[in-house]
Amino acid sequence: MNSYIVRSLSRWTIGAVFCTGCSLTVNADRVQCSTTEDCTNRGPAFAHSTCVESLCQAQEQALRTSEKDSGAAEGGPDESIWSCQNVTRPVSSAPGPFHFTFHLAGILDPTPIAGATAQVCKKIDVDCTMPAATSTTDTNGNVTFDIDKSFSGYVQFQKGTDIVPGLYFFNPPPDQDMDMVSVQIVTPSIVAALTKTLMSPQQMQNGLTLINTLDCNGKGAAGISITAEGLDKLALDGGPPPTTFYSVGGLPNAGATETDSSGFGGFVNLPPGTLAVKGTVNGTRYDLQEISILIRANAITYARLVPLGR
């Protein structure tokens, strides 16, 4: 997996008011290790690797990660974790299609969500009236699709009124197989509780987003400001204005201005339509890639912002 694809997105704890220890996460890779021995047992290619935050890393990379973490509190952004911004982004030569397995589970209860409808939808098909593929999660909450290379679109998850429909957007576009894309699904009651803490109760006619910002190591990026084009003009007539929030110490905070180390932020009460979102690395010259996502009434859009590169 290259540095532009999320390794394992940081856990976002909704807070004790909802469920102690619960998280709203979109994980795009499975855990590789719990000890360094787990890494070395993976074969010769991992002989000199070290287990760092569940990922097998070469010893030099592990040292850089440790140095970055120890120095994070000493000042502004550590530009070493943005080094990929100065190089050309690698392009996969694999032709595709690529095999994706999604795993759905609830946010309050890790029990797999079986029987949910999953549809692969092109971005131009905003209501997914002509899905490219349709399937249903099995008893383990899993569903698989073969996705074309550089596919531009999303996967839609629905299950009656039990869950808030979810739109998972690919970013970067598919360029390799992904055998564990876990999406923790929210319920209407969780959304109501979350947005109430933000003093912006979610309206049924509006949508919301959860956005994860990543650095060059595929880790949640701190110090990122997330902006959306024309956000101040998006309020529906008579409705609440959209609210920007960030995760701060595990809790959603509408007063914060940038991400903490979890890398999470988002918007609530967004009118349906297309939204252009980008992130800025505060204190540096770097931006994260701007992406265009769909906002749908009474649905949550999952998205990622990754380094641009050249």
Disulfide bonds with the S-S distance in Angstrom:
Cys19-Cys22 2.00
Cys33-Cys51 2.21
Cys39-Cys56 2.24
Cys84-Cys216 1.80
Cys121-Cys128 2.12
